[in-house]
Amino acid sequence: MHELILSQYKTLKSENLHIDLTRGKPSSSQLDLSNALLSTAVEAFSADGADIRNYGEPLGITEARQLGSELLDSPIENTIAAEQSSLLLSFQLLLANYLYGMNGRPWKEIENPKFICPTPGFDRHFKMLEEFGIQMLPVSLVGDGVDLVELADILDKHTDIVGIISVPRHSNPSGDIYSDNNLLKIFELCSNYSKDLVFLFDHAYLIHDLSSAPQQSSTWSLAEQANVIDQTAILTSFSKVTFGGGGLSFFAGGESTLALIKKIRASMIICPDKVNQLRHVTFFQNKENVINHMKKHAALIQPKFELTISILDQMPQECGNFSNPTGGYFITYKTTKPIATKVIDICKQAGVLITPAGATFPYGLDPDDSIIRLAPTFVEAEELEKAMQVFSTAVQIAHFDLEV
Ligand SMILES: Cc1ncc(COP(=O)(O)O)c(C=O)c1O
């Protein structure tokens, strides 16, 4: 059996492959779904008379805020429609907390501010926090949110925890959908710890469901129920709905987080791109059409997830296990042995690029060297199949310690 794996790997390597599975990007056929946006003509004025060609409307045009509020289930007064990046909004919120703080206690004045980071998580979140000198405290994801015992323990052991950042639906990369109960418990534990602790929800995959995705109460409604709206910020964007880097982003926050984001944005951007906002609103009209549009994305993505899972299914179970997500952009493979770095290197030697081992952990440190993030959406099926064959042989080569 081992000879067969080695010979499969050698054959694949001789094909001179160049396949990139590193980032969760939409494929070009997904982008084609929004091509009408490229030629959508817009009026010069929004419905309530704002001149979209000029400065003004720093919180976004009313109809874009309305769409954001429908998606996030937040009141329109608490919702901002911004420019094309929700990551930028996250950064702005962190910066505002760093400079001003929620209740007059800026993080820059705290000697060692800390953030709770559910892991595995999004490398760019960790990079941002590191840049602010915020110490990251990992807490494990367990399928339906964070490990609550671990969370309680962390809160018990540490002072100066100023926030928690999470992706509550189709988490990147584990695919976790936080249960309502898990979110309510997080709210309870963390708000008992501090009324200044920021709940930063990056809902990047809010509407990115595959066919079997379960329902989830809106994060806004749960935060309201837990009486923590003031400390809460919820973000999403159209980066994987229309165009990467060419969509819209939305922010919903309670009194304190909203005031902070408004304040920081007032000093860095006069107003968002209202032309693109009106173009998107003209294209979509309402939430229902956005959801229908996402079903078309799902129809293109689902076969790729199924193909990836079918190849992972054929691998010996002793090598590891994997997530079978109901949406989002990633599949996580967890090796049984501490060999993630080695697997990724073996893949690279055969021309298949995978997100570096450790990237999904704070400071790039996966304590078990076992988590591998697979991003199956960008490449077309034929290449994906090849890449997954390489991955399958690479895992087995590393697991059985074979000589390549
Ligand atoms: C969890 C998460 N947040 C944010 C982003 C980026 O979003 P945006 O393009 O809106 O900045 C991504 C993109 O991969 C992501 O996975």
The ligand as a Gaussian input file, in Angstrom:
#p B3LYP/6-31G(d) Opt

LIG

0 1
 C      -13.502000      35.894000       8.490000
 C      -13.243000      36.883000       7.417000
 N      -13.407000      38.172000       7.674000
 C      -13.181000      39.125000       6.750000
 C      -12.752000      38.772000       5.485000
 C      -12.502000      39.862000       4.514000
 O      -13.673000      40.573000       4.330000
 P      -13.705000      41.964000       3.566000
 O      -13.358000      41.695000       2.143000
 O      -15.099000      42.441000       3.748000
 O      -12.710000      42.879000       4.212000
 C      -12.553000      37.420000       5.167000
 C      -12.056000      37.051000       3.847000
 O      -11.517000      36.013000       3.624000
 C      -12.797000      36.457000       6.166000
 O      -12.626000      35.158000       5.936000

